[in-house]
């Protein structure tokens, strides 16, 4: 299909023509033509800032925006259906998940086009179909003899588009790839904004992976343009920004300020934040993290980050959302379930006590657990009046905690990295592994941590030095573990060897690749 400089290279399956209409594609083209040069400049600026850090420079709050941090201002306001967000469920955009999540009893459902969804062409467009039907209230499904449809009362729908760095290779505008962010945002907004407003809600978005307040300014410009094109008032779009990169933590005030007419909340995206910490301090031996399992929200730098987000949000009238506890229920294992529920309960008690206005879960079975905690500790719809004591310091946000570096932790990184990437290559973005819900962020932690341990020559507690030979040995061993676990037949078709090849290449690469999803997308999805 070619319409006025627009080329759709993805297969046009039945129903796709109702999403990729000429009007919708023209809307995407206008956004691309206006904002693509700025997006590219911002991505280039990311690389320049990283080179600055790599040369041994530290990170600090920006002196040029001191007036914004010191200013007496607040965000524009929050719609009625986003005032109480005590439990949000997150997950991919497949049809059954969308229905189950909306029916889960959570206050909101974040439908994820990003880390919880592998960005195949079919996943991306099917997801738009599913969310359009969800916004209209008509979504249903017949599957294996069971019928699925929406309850009378459902969660508030919030969409998470891909980050600024990811392309959508199947749509070209004037010969250039459209950004994944504008593809996801643009189609969802174009098709659903009016339907959502008509039922008393609105076009709500979670914005991921930002590293600078100028990236937030770009989203503001996109929102204003989109609202104008559809004839909707300024501020119709409402956004929650994930503070899931270390650079963004130093610019929470600035991000809120840039989006002040449209923003309602910030969220502590803890797993991506750990990934970003490793990526930012890749070459600094004084900031090497211990085993992933040893880095918790009680780690001083993580606790400081969470308190800083809550404090900043509440001063500006914005909600502060807690993050994801990765534990999930285990079938037919009461002891494991009680252990998982206890861990989730403790995590949510920490968040509610600190002052968070809500939290995330990844499984419908955990909605009641999280809700019980917030109902007890947050009797009102939010706790915007609660301010954690103290002030964040640049040093505290960047000080690595002490902790073990074990061979078991090393091998678990390899195992999770291979297992997750294999599932991603099969088209899954949210994957239960070892009774935890893993998404792209946890795989990113696994491979960047091993890269950093290798480059800085870390010694494990058992005495081994992390080097290429140890990586190769562990990859071979963990491939054998996966083969034994899933069986020969599934192993042969399950993409495990392809995943191991990519994981090995990323960990042994001379330079740290910014996102594993970029080379993986280019090799396996972009041309399919």
CORZI-V710687 format. One record per pair of residues at least 12 apart in sequence whose ideal C-beta (glycine too) atoms are under 10 Angstrom apart, sorted by the first residue. I is the first residue (numbers start at 1). J is the second residue. Records with the same first field share a line. If there is no record, write none. Layout:
I = J + J
This chain:
1 = 16 + 17 + 20 + 22 + 25 + 171
2 = 25 + 172
3 = 20 + 21 + 22 + 23 + 25 + 26 + 29
4 = 22 + 25 + 26 + 29 + 173 + 174
5 = 25 + 26 + 29 + 32 + 33 + 172 + 173 + 174 + 175 + 176
6 = 20 + 22 + 25 + 26 + 28 + 29 + 32 + 171 + 172 + 173 + 174 + 178
7 = 25 + 170 + 171 + 172 + 173 + 174 + 175
8 = 20 + 25 + 121 + 125 + 170 + 171 + 172 + 178
9 = 121 + 168 + 169 + 170 + 171 + 172 + 177 + 526 + 527 + 528
10 = 120 + 121 + 122 + 124 + 125 + 168 + 169 + 170 + 171 + 528
11 = 121 + 122 + 125 + 170 + 528
12 = 125
13 = 121 + 122 + 125 + 126 + 129
15 = 125 + 126 + 128 + 129 + 132
16 = 121 + 122 + 125 + 126 + 128 + 129
18 = 128 + 129 + 132 + 191
19 = 124 + 125 + 126 + 127 + 128 + 129 + 131 + 132 + 187 + 188 + 190 + 191
20 = 125 + 128 + 170 + 171 + 187
21 = 187 + 190 + 191
23 = 190 + 191
24 = 128 + 186 + 187 + 189 + 190 + 191
25 = 171 + 173 + 178 + 186 + 187 + 190
26 = 190 + 229
27 = 182 + 186 + 187 + 189 + 190 + 191 + 225 + 226 + 229 + 230
28 = 168 + 171 + 173 + 178 + 179 + 182 + 183 + 185 + 186 + 187 + 190
29 = 171 + 173 + 174 + 178 + 182 + 186
30 = 173 + 186 + 225 + 226 + 229
31 = 173 + 178 + 179 + 181 + 182 + 183 + 185 + 186 + 189 + 190 + 221 + 222 + 225 + 226 + 229
32 = 168 + 171 + 172 + 173 + 174 + 176 + 177 + 178 + 179 + 182 + 183 + 186
33 = 173 + 174 + 176
34 = 182 + 221 + 222 + 225
35 = 179 + 181 + 182 + 218 + 219 + 221 + 222 + 225
36 = 173 + 174 + 176 + 177 + 178 + 179 + 182
38 = 164 + 214 + 215 + 217 + 218 + 221 + 222
39 = 164 + 165 + 179 + 181 + 182 + 215 + 218 + 222
40 = 164 + 176 + 179
41 = 214 + 218
42 = 164 + 165 + 210 + 211 + 212 + 214 + 215 + 217 + 218
43 = 164 + 165 + 179 + 211 + 215 + 514
45 = 211 + 212 + 214 + 215
46 = 164 + 165 + 211 + 212 + 215 + 245 + 247 + 514
47 = 514
49 = 211 + 212 + 247 + 280
50 = 211 + 247 + 279 + 280 + 282 + 512 + 514
53 = 246 + 247 + 279 + 280 + 281 + 282 + 283 + 284
54 = 280 + 281 + 282 + 283 + 284 + 511 + 512
55 = 283
56 = 283 + 284
58 = 281 + 284 + 394 + 395 + 398
59 = 246 + 247 + 249 + 250 + 280 + 281 + 394 + 395 + 397 + 398
60 = 250 + 393 + 394 + 395 + 397 + 398
61 = 249 + 250 + 251 + 252 + 253 + 254 + 392 + 393 + 394 + 397
62 = 212 + 213 + 250 + 251 + 253 + 254
64 = 254
65 = 213 + 250 + 251 + 253 + 254 + 257 + 258
66 = 253
67 = 257
68 = 213 + 251 + 253 + 254 + 255 + 256 + 257 + 258
69 = 251 + 252 + 253 + 254 + 257 + 312 + 315
70 = 253
71 = 253 + 257 + 316
72 = 315 + 316
73 = 253 + 256 + 257 + 260 + 315 + 316 + 317
74 = 256 + 260 + 315 + 316 + 317 + 318
75 = 235 + 238 + 256 + 257 + 259 + 260 + 261 + 262 + 263 + 264 + 265 + 313 + 316 + 317 + 318 + 319
76 = 234 + 235 + 238 + 259 + 260 + 261 + 262 + 263 + 264 + 317
77 = 235 + 238 + 260 + 261 + 264 + 317 + 318
78 = 238 + 263 + 264 + 265 + 317 + 318 + 319 + 382 + 384
79 = 156 + 200 + 201 + 202 + 204 + 235 + 236 + 238 + 264
80 = 200 + 201 + 381
81 = 107 + 108 + 155 + 156 + 157 + 196 + 199 + 200 + 201 + 202 + 204 + 238
82 = 107 + 108 + 156 + 158 + 201 + 202 + 204 + 238 + 240 + 264 + 265 + 319 + 358 + 381 + 382
83 = 107 + 264 + 319 + 357 + 380 + 381 + 382 + 384
84 = 107 + 108 + 156 + 319 + 357 + 358 + 374 + 378 + 380 + 381 + 382
85 = 106 + 107 + 108 + 155 + 156 + 158 + 240 + 264 + 265 + 267 + 319 + 321 + 322 + 356 + 357 + 358 + 359 + 360 + 374 + 381 + 382
86 = 106 + 107 + 108 + 321 + 322 + 348 + 352 + 356 + 357 + 358 + 359 + 370 + 371 + 373 + 374 + 375 + 377 + 378 + 380 + 381 + 382 + 383
87 = 104 + 105 + 106 + 107 + 108 + 155 + 322 + 348 + 358 + 359 + 360 + 361 + 366 + 367 + 368 + 369 + 370 + 371 + 372 + 373 + 374 + 375
88 = 101 + 104 + 106 + 107 + 108 + 109 + 110 + 155 + 156 + 158 + 206 + 240 + 267 + 321 + 322 + 324 + 358 + 359 + 360 + 361 + 367 + 370
89 = 101 + 102 + 103 + 104 + 105 + 106 + 107 + 108 + 109 + 110 + 111 + 155 + 360 + 361 + 362 + 363 + 364 + 366 + 367 + 370
90 = 106 + 108 + 109 + 110 + 111 + 112 + 115 + 116 + 158 + 160 + 206 + 324 + 360 + 361 + 362 + 363 + 430 + 437 + 439
91 = 104 + 109 + 110 + 111 + 112 + 116 + 117 + 361 + 362 + 363 + 364 + 429 + 430 + 437 + 439
92 = 111 + 112 + 113 + 114 + 115 + 116 + 117 + 118 + 123 + 127 + 130 + 427 + 428 + 429 + 430 + 431 + 439
93 = 111 + 112 + 113 + 114 + 116 + 117 + 123 + 124 + 126 + 127 + 128 + 129 + 130 + 131 + 134 + 159 + 160 + 184 + 188 + 429
94 = 111 + 117 + 123 + 126 + 127 + 130 + 141 + 427 + 428 + 429 + 430
95 = 126 + 127 + 129 + 130 + 131 + 133 + 134 + 139 + 140 + 141 + 143 + 148
96 = 130 + 141 + 143 + 146 + 148
97 = 109 + 111 + 112 + 116 + 117 + 127 + 130 + 364 + 430
98 = 111 + 127 + 130 + 131 + 133 + 134 + 139 + 141 + 148 + 150 + 157
99 = 130 + 133 + 134 + 139 + 140 + 141 + 143 + 148 + 149 + 150 + 151 + 154
100 = 141 + 148 + 363 + 364
101 = 134 + 154 + 155 + 157 + 362 + 363 + 364 + 367
102 = 134 + 137 + 139 + 150 + 151 + 153 + 154 + 155 + 156 + 157
103 = 148 + 149 + 150 + 151 + 152 + 153 + 154 + 155 + 364
104 = 151 + 154 + 155 + 361 + 363 + 364 + 365 + 366 + 367 + 368
105 = 151 + 153 + 154 + 155 + 364 + 367 + 368 + 371
106 = 154 + 155 + 156 + 358 + 359 + 360 + 361 + 364 + 366 + 367 + 368 + 370 + 371
107 = 155 + 156 + 358 + 367 + 371 + 374 + 381
108 = 155 + 156 + 157 + 158 + 204 + 206 + 240 + 321 + 358 + 360
109 = 134 + 154 + 155 + 156 + 157 + 158 + 159
110 = 155 + 156 + 157 + 158 + 159 + 160 + 204 + 205 + 206 + 240 + 242 + 267 + 321 + 360
111 = 127 + 130 + 131 + 134 + 155 + 157 + 158 + 159 + 160 + 188 + 206
112 = 127 + 158 + 159 + 160 + 161 + 162 + 184 + 206 + 208 + 429 + 430 + 439
113 = 127 + 128 + 131 + 159 + 160 + 161 + 162 + 166 + 180 + 181 + 183 + 184 + 185 + 187 + 188 + 206 + 208 + 429
114 = 159 + 160 + 161 + 162 + 163 + 166 + 180 + 181 + 184 + 206 + 207 + 208 + 209 + 242 + 272 + 429 + 439 + 440 + 441 + 517
115 = 160 + 162 + 163 + 208 + 209 + 242 + 244 + 269 + 271 + 272 + 424 + 429 + 430 + 438 + 439 + 440 + 441 + 442 + 443 + 444 + 517
116 = 160 + 324 + 362 + 428 + 429 + 430 + 431 + 437 + 438 + 439 + 440 + 441
117 = 160 + 162 + 184 + 424 + 427 + 428 + 429 + 430 + 439 + 440
118 = 421 + 423 + 424 + 425 + 426 + 427 + 428 + 429 + 430 + 431 + 440 + 517 + 520 + 521 + 524 + 525
119 = 162 + 166 + 167 + 168 + 169 + 170 + 180 + 183 + 184 + 424 + 427 + 429 + 440 + 517 + 520 + 521 + 525 + 526
120 = 170 + 424 + 425 + 426 + 427 + 429 + 521 + 524 + 525 + 528
121 = 168 + 169 + 170 + 171 + 525 + 526 + 528
122 = 427 + 525 + 528
123 = 427 + 428 + 429 + 525
124 = 162 + 168 + 170 + 171 + 180 + 183 + 184 + 187 + 525
125 = 170 + 183 + 187
127 = 159 + 184 + 187 + 188
128 = 159 + 183 + 184 + 187 + 188 + 190 + 191 + 192
129 = 187 + 191
131 = 157 + 159 + 184 + 187 + 188 + 191 + 192
132 = 187 + 188 + 191 + 192 + 195
133 = 150 + 192
134 = 150 + 154 + 155 + 157 + 159 + 192 + 195 + 196
135 = 157 + 159 + 188 + 191 + 192 + 193 + 194 + 195 + 196 + 198 + 199 + 201 + 203
136 = 191 + 192 + 195 + 196 + 198 + 199
137 = 149 + 150 + 154 + 195 + 199
138 = 150
139 = 154
155 = 367
156 = 196 + 201 + 202 + 204
157 = 188 + 192 + 196 + 201 + 202 + 203 + 204
158 = 201 + 202 + 203 + 204 + 205 + 206 + 238 + 239 + 240
159 = 184 + 185 + 187 + 188 + 189 + 192 + 203 + 204 + 205 + 206
160 = 184 + 185 + 188 + 205 + 206 + 207 + 208 + 240 + 242
161 = 179 + 180 + 181 + 182 + 183 + 184 + 185 + 186 + 187 + 188 + 189 + 205 + 206 + 207 + 208 + 219
162 = 179 + 180 + 181 + 182 + 183 + 184 + 185 + 208 + 209 + 517
163 = 179 + 180 + 181 + 207 + 208 + 209 + 210 + 211 + 215 + 242 + 244 + 245 + 272 + 515 + 517
164 = 179 + 180 + 181 + 182 + 207 + 208 + 209 + 210 + 211 + 215 + 218 + 219
165 = 179 + 180 + 181 + 208 + 209 + 211 + 514 + 515 + 517 + 518
166 = 179 + 180 + 181 + 183 + 184 + 208 + 209 + 515 + 517 + 518 + 521
167 = 179 + 180 + 181 + 183 + 518 + 521 + 522 + 526
168 = 180 + 181 + 182 + 183 + 184 + 521 + 526
169 = 521 + 522 + 525 + 526 + 527 + 528
170 = 183 + 525 + 526 + 527 + 528
171 = 183 + 187
177 = 526
180 = 517 + 521
181 = 205 + 207 + 208 + 209 + 218 + 219 + 222
182 = 222 + 226
184 = 205
185 = 203 + 205 + 207 + 219 + 222 + 223 + 226 + 237 + 239
186 = 222 + 226 + 229
188 = 203 + 204 + 205
189 = 203 + 205 + 222 + 223 + 226 + 227 + 229 + 230 + 232 + 236 + 237
190 = 203 + 226 + 229 + 230
191 = 203
193 = 226 + 227 + 230 + 232 + 236 + 237
194 = 230 + 231 + 232 + 236
196 = 236
197 = 232 + 233 + 236
201 = 238
202 = 232 + 235 + 236 + 237 + 238
203 = 223 + 226 + 227 + 230 + 232 + 236 + 237 + 238 + 239
204 = 237 + 238 + 239 + 240 + 264
205 = 219 + 223 + 237 + 238 + 239 + 240 + 241 + 262
206 = 239 + 240 + 241 + 242 + 265 + 267 + 269 + 321
207 = 219 + 239 + 240 + 241 + 242 + 255 + 259 + 262 + 263 + 266 + 267
208 = 241 + 242 + 244 + 245 + 267 + 269 + 272 + 441
209 = 241 + 242 + 244 + 245 + 248 + 269 + 272 + 276 + 441 + 515
210 = 241 + 242 + 243 + 244 + 245 + 247 + 248 + 251 + 255 + 258 + 259
211 = 244 + 245 + 246 + 247 + 248 + 250 + 251 + 276 + 280
212 = 245 + 247 + 248 + 250 + 251 + 254 + 255 + 258
213 = 247 + 248 + 250 + 251 + 252 + 253 + 254 + 255 + 256 + 257 + 258 + 259
214 = 251 + 254 + 255 + 258
215 = 241 + 245 + 247 + 248 + 251 + 255 + 258
216 = 239 + 241 + 248 + 251 + 254 + 255 + 256 + 257 + 258 + 259 + 260 + 262 + 263
217 = 254 + 255 + 257 + 258 + 259
218 = 258
219 = 237 + 239 + 241 + 255 + 258 + 259 + 262 + 263
220 = 237 + 239 + 257 + 258 + 259 + 260 + 261 + 262 + 263
221 = 258
222 = 237 + 262
223 = 235 + 236 + 237 + 238 + 239 + 259 + 261 + 262 + 263
224 = 237 + 261 + 262
227 = 261 + 262
234 = 261 + 262
235 = 260 + 261 + 262 + 263
236 = 261 + 262
237 = 259 + 261 + 262 + 263
238 = 259 + 261 + 262 + 263 + 264 + 265
239 = 259 + 262 + 263 + 264 + 265 + 266
240 = 259 + 263 + 264 + 265 + 266 + 267 + 318 + 319 + 321
241 = 255 + 256 + 258 + 259 + 262 + 263 + 264 + 265 + 266 + 267 + 269 + 318 + 321
242 = 265 + 266 + 267 + 268 + 269 + 270 + 272 + 273 + 321 + 323
243 = 255 + 266 + 267 + 268 + 269 + 270 + 272 + 273 + 276 + 305 + 306 + 308 + 309 + 312 + 313 + 320 + 321 + 323
244 = 267 + 268 + 269 + 270 + 271 + 272 + 273 + 274 + 275 + 276 + 323 + 441
245 = 269 + 272 + 273 + 275 + 276 + 277 + 279 + 280
246 = 272 + 273 + 274 + 275 + 276 + 277 + 278 + 279 + 280 + 281 + 301 + 305 + 397 + 398
247 = 276 + 280
248 = 266 + 269 + 273 + 276 + 309
249 = 266 + 268 + 273 + 276 + 277 + 301 + 304 + 305 + 306 + 308 + 309 + 312 + 392 + 394 + 397 + 398
250 = 308 + 392 + 394 + 397 + 398
251 = 312
252 = 266 + 305 + 308 + 309 + 311 + 312 + 313 + 315 + 316 + 318 + 320 + 392
253 = 312 + 313 + 315 + 316
254 = 312
255 = 312
256 = 312 + 313 + 315 + 316 + 317 + 318
257 = 316
259 = 318
260 = 316 + 317 + 318
263 = 313 + 316 + 317 + 318 + 319
264 = 313 + 317 + 318 + 319 + 321
265 = 309 + 313 + 318 + 319 + 320 + 321 + 357 + 358 + 382
266 = 308 + 309 + 310 + 312 + 313 + 316 + 318 + 319 + 320 + 321
267 = 309 + 313 + 319 + 320 + 321 + 322 + 323 + 324 + 356 + 358 + 359 + 360
268 = 297 + 302 + 305 + 306 + 307 + 308 + 309 + 310 + 320 + 321 + 322 + 323 + 324 + 351 + 354 + 356 + 359 + 360
269 = 309 + 321 + 323 + 324 + 360 + 441
270 = 295 + 296 + 297 + 302 + 305 + 306 + 322 + 323 + 324 + 325 + 326 + 347 + 360 + 441
271 = 292 + 295 + 323 + 324 + 326 + 438 + 439 + 440 + 441 + 442 + 443 + 444 + 445
272 = 323 + 324 + 439 + 440 + 441 + 442 + 444 + 445
273 = 295 + 301 + 302 + 305 + 306 + 309 + 323 + 441 + 445
274 = 289 + 292 + 295 + 296 + 299 + 301 + 302 + 441 + 442 + 444 + 445 + 448 + 449
275 = 292 + 440 + 441 + 442 + 443 + 444 + 445 + 446 + 447 + 448 + 449 + 515 + 516
276 = 441 + 444 + 445 + 448
277 = 289 + 295 + 301 + 302 + 305 + 397 + 398 + 400 + 445 + 448
278 = 292 + 295 + 400 + 444 + 445 + 447 + 448 + 449 + 450 + 451 + 452 + 453 + 512
279 = 444 + 445 + 448 + 451 + 452 + 512 + 513 + 514 + 515
280 = 398
281 = 398 + 400 + 452
282 = 448 + 451 + 452 + 455 + 456 + 511 + 512
283 = 452 + 455 + 456 + 512
284 = 398 + 400 + 452 + 456
285 = 400 + 452 + 455 + 456 + 457 + 458
286 = 398 + 399 + 400 + 456
287 = 301 + 398 + 399 + 400 + 452 + 456
288 = 400 + 405 + 449 + 452 + 453 + 455 + 456 + 458
289 = 301 + 400 + 401 + 403 + 405 + 445 + 448 + 449 + 452 + 453
290 = 400 + 401 + 402 + 403 + 404 + 405 + 406 + 409 + 449 + 458 + 461
291 = 403 + 404 + 405 + 406 + 407 + 408 + 409 + 410 + 412 + 413 + 449 + 460 + 461
292 = 403 + 409 + 412 + 413 + 416 + 442 + 445 + 446 + 449
293 = 403 + 404 + 406 + 408 + 409 + 412
294 = 401 + 402 + 403 + 404 + 405 + 406 + 409
295 = 400 + 401 + 403 + 445 + 449
296 = 347 + 350 + 401 + 403
297 = 322 + 323 + 325 + 346 + 347 + 350 + 351 + 354
298 = 346 + 347 + 350 + 401
299 = 399 + 400 + 401 + 402 + 403
300 = 396 + 397 + 399 + 400 + 401 + 402
301 = 395 + 396 + 397 + 398 + 399 + 400 + 401
302 = 323 + 397 + 401
303 = 350 + 354 + 388 + 396 + 401
304 = 388 + 390 + 391 + 392 + 393 + 395 + 396 + 397 + 398 + 399
305 = 392 + 396 + 397
306 = 320 + 322 + 323 + 350 + 351 + 354 + 355 + 356 + 388
307 = 320 + 354 + 355 + 387 + 388 + 389 + 390 + 391 + 392 + 396
308 = 320 + 388 + 390 + 391 + 392 + 393 + 396 + 397
309 = 321 + 322 + 323 + 354 + 355 + 356 + 388 + 392
310 = 322 + 351 + 354 + 355 + 356 + 357 + 383 + 384 + 386 + 387 + 388
311 = 354 + 355 + 386 + 387 + 388 + 389 + 390 + 391 + 392
312 = 387 + 392
313 = 355 + 356 + 357 + 384 + 387
314 = 355 + 357 + 382 + 383 + 384 + 385 + 386 + 387 + 388
315 = 384 + 387
316 = 384
317 = 384
318 = 357 + 384
319 = 356 + 357 + 358 + 381 + 382 + 383 + 384
320 = 351 + 354 + 355 + 356 + 357 + 358 + 382 + 383 + 384 + 386 + 388
321 = 351 + 356 + 357 + 358 + 359 + 360
322 = 347 + 348 + 350 + 351 + 352 + 354 + 355 + 356 + 357 + 358 + 359 + 360 + 370 + 374
323 = 347 + 351 + 356 + 359 + 360
324 = 347 + 359 + 360 + 361 + 362 + 437 + 439 + 441 + 442
325 = 340 + 343 + 344 + 345 + 346 + 347 + 348 + 351 + 359 + 360 + 361 + 362 + 363 + 366 + 369 + 370 + 436 + 437
326 = 340 + 343 + 344 + 347 + 361 + 362 + 363 + 432 + 433 + 434 + 435 + 436 + 437 + 438 + 439 + 441 + 442
327 = 339 + 340 + 341 + 342 + 343 + 344 + 345 + 347 + 361 + 362 + 363 + 366 + 369 + 435 + 436 + 437
328 = 340 + 344 + 361 + 362 + 363 + 365 + 366 + 432 + 433 + 435 + 436 + 437 + 438
329 = 341 + 344 + 363 + 364 + 365 + 366 + 369 + 432 + 435
330 = 365 + 432 + 435
333 = 435
336 = 435
337 = 365 + 435
339 = 435
340 = 363 + 365 + 366 + 369 + 435 + 436
341 = 365 + 366 + 368 + 369
342 = 369
343 = 369
344 = 359 + 361 + 363 + 365 + 366 + 369 + 370 + 373
345 = 366 + 369 + 370 + 372 + 373
346 = 373
347 = 359 + 361 + 369 + 370 + 373
348 = 360 + 361 + 366 + 369 + 370 + 371 + 372 + 373 + 374 + 376 + 377
349 = 370 + 373 + 374 + 376 + 377
350 = 373
351 = 370 + 373 + 374 + 377 + 378
352 = 370 + 373 + 374 + 375 + 376 + 377 + 378 + 383 + 386
353 = 373 + 377 + 378 + 386 + 388
354 = 383 + 386 + 388
355 = 378 + 382 + 383 + 384 + 385 + 386 + 387 + 388
356 = 374 + 377 + 378 + 382 + 383 + 386 + 388
357 = 374 + 378 + 380 + 381 + 382 + 383 + 384 + 386
358 = 370 + 374 + 378 + 381 + 382 + 383
359 = 371 + 373 + 374
361 = 437
362 = 430 + 432 + 436 + 437 + 438 + 439
363 = 430 + 432 + 437
366 = 437
404 = 460 + 461 + 462
405 = 449 + 453 + 458 + 459 + 460 + 461 + 462 + 464 + 466
406 = 460 + 461 + 462
407 = 460 + 461 + 462 + 463 + 464 + 466 + 470 + 474
408 = 460 + 461 + 462
409 = 446 + 449 + 450 + 453 + 460 + 461
410 = 446 + 449 + 450 + 453 + 458 + 460 + 462 + 464 + 466 + 470 + 471 + 474
411 = 470 + 473 + 474 + 475 + 477 + 478 + 481
412 = 433 + 434 + 446 + 474 + 478
413 = 442 + 443 + 445 + 446 + 447 + 448 + 449 + 450 + 453 + 471 + 474 + 478 + 503 + 507
414 = 446 + 447 + 450 + 470 + 471 + 473 + 474 + 475 + 476 + 477 + 478 + 479 + 481 + 500 + 503 + 504 + 507
415 = 433 + 434 + 446 + 474 + 475 + 477 + 478 + 479 + 481 + 482 + 485
416 = 431 + 433 + 434 + 436 + 438 + 442 + 443 + 445 + 446 + 447 + 478 + 503
417 = 438 + 442 + 443 + 444 + 445 + 446 + 447 + 448 + 449 + 450 + 475 + 478 + 499 + 500 + 502 + 503 + 504 + 506 + 507 + 516
418 = 443 + 446 + 447 + 474 + 475 + 478 + 479 + 481 + 482 + 495 + 496 + 497 + 498 + 499 + 500 + 501 + 502 + 503 + 504
419 = 431 + 432 + 433 + 434 + 438 + 443 + 446 + 478 + 481 + 482 + 485 + 486 + 494 + 496 + 499 + 503
420 = 433 + 438 + 439 + 440 + 441 + 442 + 443 + 444 + 446 + 447 + 499 + 503 + 516
421 = 440 + 443 + 446 + 447 + 495 + 496 + 498 + 499 + 500 + 501 + 502 + 503 + 506 + 516 + 517 + 520
422 = 479 + 482 + 486 + 491 + 494 + 495 + 496 + 497 + 498 + 499 + 500 + 502 + 503
423 = 438 + 443 + 494 + 495 + 496 + 499
424 = 438 + 439 + 440 + 443 + 495 + 499 + 502 + 516 + 517 + 520 + 521 + 524 + 525
425 = 494 + 495 + 496 + 498 + 499 + 502 + 520 + 523 + 524 + 525
426 = 493 + 494 + 495 + 496 + 498 + 499
427 = 495 + 524 + 525
429 = 517
431 = 443
440 = 515 + 516 + 517 + 520
443 = 499 + 503 + 506 + 516 + 517 + 520
444 = 506 + 514 + 515 + 516 + 517
446 = 503 + 506 + 507 + 516
447 = 502 + 503 + 504 + 505 + 506 + 507 + 509 + 512 + 513 + 516
448 = 506 + 507 + 512 + 513 + 514 + 515 + 516
449 = 466 + 507
450 = 466 + 470 + 471 + 474 + 475 + 503 + 504 + 506 + 507 + 508
451 = 466 + 471 + 506 + 507 + 508 + 509 + 511 + 512 + 513
452 = 466 + 507 + 512
453 = 465 + 466 + 467 + 470 + 471 + 507
454 = 466 + 467 + 468 + 470 + 471 + 507 + 508
455 = 467 + 507 + 509 + 510 + 511 + 512
466 = 507
467 = 508
468 = 504 + 507 + 508
471 = 503 + 504 + 507 + 508
472 = 504 + 507 + 508
474 = 504 + 507
475 = 499 + 500 + 501 + 503 + 504 + 507 + 508
476 = 500 + 504
478 = 496 + 500 + 503
479 = 491 + 496 + 497 + 499 + 500 + 503 + 504
482 = 494 + 496 + 497 + 499 + 500
483 = 496 + 497
495 = 524
498 = 520 + 523 + 524
499 = 520
501 = 523
502 = 516 + 519 + 520 + 523 + 524
503 = 516
505 = 519
506 = 519 + 520
